Amino acid sequence: MSDMQLSMAGASVFGDGTREHPNVTLLKDGYTAFAKGDMAFIRGLLAENVVHRVPGRGPLCGEYRTAEEVLGFYVRLFELSGGTFRAEPYAVMANDEYGAALVQTYAERPGHPGRVLDGRAVDLFRIEDGKITEIRTLAEDQYADDAFWS
């Protein structure tokens, strides 16, 4: 197993002068594109056969099995939250095959005063040949996530 490299937000060079792993850069660039709503850039990061698994019992939970389905899921997050959904990584780790991001999530539901999602999640990734082939999103409080999106 190769060593994982950790990158805190904004860091691209480690104290010993080494650069971050290319898959750390790939994931950080993906989150930056997500924050901008740049689905074309995100599409370029996803393998054709990508699978994004979202556990739980809420209406957005399930498996999204193609790049188009994954992008549709992301668009739905923005639609249901009136564009307020954010997933901001505070730590990103990766090696040649796997990645993980510790993420702060935030969203509001228009038409539902006081309904706010403000929590943490872990996004786990499998990466092959510079493309994301699998994503698993694990919410810190799955019950709160399910209730928010329902």
GIKA-V392187 format. One record per residue. NEAR is the number of other ideal C-beta (glycine too) atoms within 8 Angstrom. D_CENTER is the distance of its C-alpha to the mean C-alpha in Angstrom with 2 decimals. Layout:
NEAR/D_CENTER + NEAR/D_CENTER
This chain:
3/23.64 + 6/22.64 + 5/21.72 + 8/18.23 + 11/17.81 + 8/16.19 + 12/15.44 + 7/15.56 + 7/14.46 + 4/16.94 + 8/18.61 + 7/19.19 + 7/22.51 + 9/23.40 + 3/26.70 + 4/28.45 + 5/27.78 + 6/25.36 + 5/22.41 + 12/18.83 + 9/17.85 + 7/16.93 + 12/13.71 + 15/12.72 + 10/13.66 + 14/11.82 + 14/8.36 + 11/9.62 + 10/11.03 + 12/8.00 + 14/6.62 + 8/10.34 + 12/10.77 + 11/8.28 + 9/10.37 + 6/13.39 + 6/12.74 + 8/13.56 + 10/12.84 + 6/15.53 + 10/13.90 + 13/10.62 + 9/13.22 + 6/14.85 + 11/12.08 + 12/12.02 + 9/15.03 + 6/17.31 + 7/17.07 + 15/13.31 + 10/12.58 + 13/9.57 + 10/11.08 + 11/10.76 + 8/13.81 + 9/16.17 + 4/18.87 + 11/17.57 + 5/17.95 + 10/14.34 + 9/14.20 + 6/15.03 + 7/14.32 + 11/13.44 + 7/15.50 + 9/15.68 + 10/13.87 + 6/15.62 + 10/14.64 + 13/10.87 + 12/11.59 + 9/13.91 + 12/11.49 + 11/9.48 + 9/13.04 + 9/14.13 + 11/11.73 + 10/13.42 + 7/16.75 + 11/17.02 + 13/16.19 + 8/18.53 + 5/16.00 + 8/15.27 + 12/11.67 + 9/9.76 + 12/6.63 + 10/8.48 + 14/8.17 + 8/11.72 + 10/11.88 + 14/10.56 + 12/12.70 + 15/13.61 + 13/16.77 + 6/18.08 + 7/16.42 + 10/13.54 + 14/10.71 + 11/9.07 + 13/7.32 + 9/9.02 + 13/7.59 + 10/10.12 + 14/9.68 + 11/12.63 + 13/14.27 + 10/17.87 + 11/19.64 + 6/22.40 + 3/25.64 + 6/24.77 + 3/26.05 + 4/24.61 + 8/21.66 + 9/18.83 + 14/15.53 + 5/15.17 + 11/13.58 + 9/11.37 + 12/8.87 + 11/8.05 + 13/5.37 + 12/8.11 + 14/8.77 + 9/12.21 + 14/13.40 + 8/16.86 + 3/18.88 + 6/16.20 + 10/14.11 + 13/11.05 + 10/12.95 + 11/10.99 + 12/7.70 + 9/8.47 + 12/7.03 + 10/9.97 + 12/11.09 + 7/13.81 + 7/16.08 + 9/15.58 + 6/18.85 + 10/17.90 + 14/14.74 + 12/17.06 + 8/19.77 + 12/17.85 + 10/16.77 + 6/20.21
